[in-house]
């Protein structure tokens, strides 16, 4: 599910504010590579690794707060897309669970959401 908040984020400012954390990068890389070695692309995606998240949330604390609220409402990890401001929630299944989460976020938080399906060939 793609969450589209009404927040304008400057990619330039997010990158200017970014400070590289090599320890965090190494930890995330190890976890992701372990998942990929086991052919667990879905597991790797669920790690929600985004090195720009800290920088974006420092500039836009309302996005960090929104992420936490959606995680509580949907009982799922919420990830920042790129440098922001879109967020996304991954579901392994289709149907009522996603639609319920979408409805709750839209009604309780007043934020647009779109359900996006991947193509499993």
Secondary structure, 3 states (H helix, E strand, C coil): CEEECCCCCCHHHHHHHCCCCHHHHHHHHHHHHHHHHCCCHHHHHHCCCCCCHHHHHHHCHHHHHHHHHHHHHHCCCEEECCCCCCEEECCCCCCHHHHHHHHHHHHHHCCEEECCCCCCC
